[in-house]
């Protein structure tokens, strides 16, 4: 029972704020991934927000997140909460974030997704438009193949908002079934090699 109109109030969440300062935080990350907060609950009291363990430690399969709802603005609040969870809990901030965006510029700004560019101004963040889907999937598949021969499992997190607009893979614009096969392979096997998706 999440209040979808409110993002997670991290300022009131003592466990979240102190996560990385705990001596056992690195060991917990290796064993169970990160605590991922989605937002404030209707039923729980303050500092008891709804959360789950997101196993982004390359030790579990099928660790992708699908955000579903009737109101995109509310869905994006959950997305922001997940992004905040990532920045608060991954040791040393060692992760790479990519957004493949099919949303029009005006709506992107209205939803606040443009703010991510300002919040994460570093080389680990990349923003692509929908026309780059083939290019990004090819690179991710190449990365997965490389990682099969190495121990590199740095989390690579791909955000796909408005997936219903983006993944019309049967059309000729997106190269037909080949991209659908690529995406299915990444969804099913990517987590084993440190590649994760957040789809809305």
C-alpha positions in Angstrom: 0.0 0.0 0.0 2.2 2.8 -1.3 1.2 6.4 -1.5 2.2 6.9 -5.1 1.9 10.7 -4.8 4.9 10.8 -2.4 8.5 9.8 -3.1 10.4 8.1 -0.3 11.3 10.6 2.5 14.9 9.8 2.8 15.6 12.6 5.2 13.4 10.8 7.8 14.9 7.4 7.1 17.8 6.8 9.5 18.6 3.4 8.2 19.0 4.6 4.6 21.1 7.6 5.6 23.4 5.5 7.7 23.6 2.5 5.4 27.1 3.0 3.9 28.5 4.0 7.3 27.7 0.6 8.8 30.8 -1.7 9.1 28.8 -4.6 7.6 27.4 -2.6 4.6 29.9 -4.0 2.1 29.4 -7.6 3.2 25.6 -7.1 3.1 25.9 -5.8 -0.4 27.9 -8.9 -1.5 25.4 -11.2 0.1 22.0 -9.6 -0.5 22.4 -6.6 -2.8 20.9 -3.3 -1.7 17.8 -2.2 0.3 15.6 -0.5 -2.3 12.9 1.9 -1.1 9.9 2.6 -3.2 8.0 5.2 -1.2 5.9 6.1 1.8 3.3 3.6 2.9 -0.4 4.4 3.7 -0.3 2.0 6.7 3.2 2.1 8.1 4.4 4.9 10.4 7.3 7.3 9.6 10.6 5.7 8.9 9.0 2.4 8.0 8.8 2.9 4.2 8.1 0.0 1.9 11.3 -1.6 0.7 12.8 -4.8 -0.7 16.3 -6.3 -1.2 17.4 -5.7 -4.8 20.0 -8.3 -5.5 22.2 -6.2 -7.8 25.4 -8.1 -6.8 25.6 -10.4 -9.9 24.6 -13.4 -7.8 21.0 -13.7 -8.7 19.0 -14.0 -12.0 16.0 -11.9 -13.2 16.7 -8.9 -11.0 14.9 -6.4 -13.2 12.2 -4.0 -11.9 9.0 -3.2 -13.7 7.0 -0.1 -12.5 3.4 -0.3 -13.6 0.5 2.1 -13.0 -2.1 4.3 -14.7 -0.3 7.6 -14.0 3.2 8.2 -15.4 3.9 11.0 -13.0 3.3 8.7 -10.1 5.4 6.0 -11.6 8.3 8.4 -12.0 8.1 9.1 -8.3 8.8 5.4 -7.6 11.7 5.6 -10.2 13.2 8.5 -8.3 13.0 6.6 -5.1 14.8 3.6 -6.6 17.5 5.9 -8.0 18.0 7.5 -4.6 18.2 4.0 -3.1 21.0 3.2 -5.5 23.0 6.3 -4.7 22.6 5.8 -0.9 23.6 2.2 -0.8 26.0 1.0 -3.5 29.5 1.1 -1.9 31.8 3.8 -3.3 29.1 4.8 -5.8 30.5 2.2 -8.2 27.7 1.8 -10.8 26.9 3.0 -14.3 23.5 4.4 -15.2 22.0 4.6 -18.7 18.6 6.0 -19.7 17.0 5.1 -23.0 14.2 7.6 -23.4 11.4 7.7 -26.1 9.5 10.5 -24.3 9.2 14.0 -26.0 11.4 16.7 -24.6 8.5 18.7 -23.0 7.1 15.7 -21.2 10.6 14.7 -20.1 11.1 18.1 -18.5 7.6 18.1 -17.0 8.2 14.6 -15.3 11.5 15.8 -13.9 13.6 13.2 -15.6 15.9 15.9 -17.0 16.9 16.6 -13.4 18.8 13.3 -13.3 21.4 15.0 -15.6 22.1 17.6 -12.9 21.9 15.2 -10.0 24.4 12.7 -11.5 26.9 14.9 -13.5 29.6 12.2 -14.0 31.0 9.9 -16.7 29.0 7.0 -15.4 25.7 8.5 -16.6 24.5 8.4 -20.2 21.2 9.5 -21.8 20.0 8.1 -25.2 16.9 8.8 -27.2 14.6 6.0 -28.5 16.3 5.9 -31.9 19.5 4.6 -30.1 17.8 1.4 -28.9 19.6 -0.8 -31.4 23.0 0.8 -30.6 22.6 0.5 -26.8 21.4 -3.1 -27.0 24.3 -4.1 -29.2 26.7 -2.6 -26.7 25.1 -4.3 -23.7 25.1 -7.7 -25.4 28.8 -7.2 -26.2 29.4 -6.2 -22.6 27.6 -9.3 -21.4 29.8 -11.5 -23.7 33.0 -9.9 -22.4 31.9 -10.4 -18.8 31.4 -14.1 -19.3 35.2 -14.2 -19.6 36.0 -11.9 -16.7 35.1 -11.1 -13.1 33.9 -7.6 -13.8 30.4 -7.2 -12.3 30.1 -3.4 -11.8 26.4 -2.7 -11.8 25.2 -1.3 -15.2 21.6 -0.1 -14.7 19.4 0.7 -17.7 16.3 2.8 -17.2 13.6 2.5 -19.8 10.7 4.9 -19.2 7.6 4.6 -21.3 8.6 1.1 -22.4 5.3 0.8 -24.4 6.5 3.5 -26.7 10.1 2.3 -26.8 9.8 -1.4 -27.4 7.6 -1.8 -30.4 10.1 -4.3 -31.7 7.9 -5.9 -34.3 8.1 -2.8 -36.5 10.6 -2.2 -39.2 11.8 0.9 -37.4 13.4 -1.1 -34.7 14.8 -3.9 -36.9 12.1 -6.5 -36.4 12.5 -9.5 -34.2 16.3 -9.3 -33.8 16.1 -6.6 -31.2 13.3 -8.4 -29.4 15.6 -11.4 -29.1 18.4 -9.3 -27.9 16.3 -7.6 -25.2 14.8 -10.9 -24.1 18.3 -12.3 -23.6 19.5 -9.3 -21.6 16.3 -9.4 -19.5 16.8 -13.1 -18.7 20.6 -13.3 -18.4 21.9 -9.8 -17.8 21.6 -9.9 -14.0 24.1 -12.7 -13.8 26.7 -10.4 -15.3 25.8 -7.2 -13.5 23.3 -5.7 -16.1 19.9 -4.6 -14.7 16.8 -3.0 -16.1 14.3 -0.6 -14.6 11.3 -0.4 -16.9 8.2 1.8 -16.6 
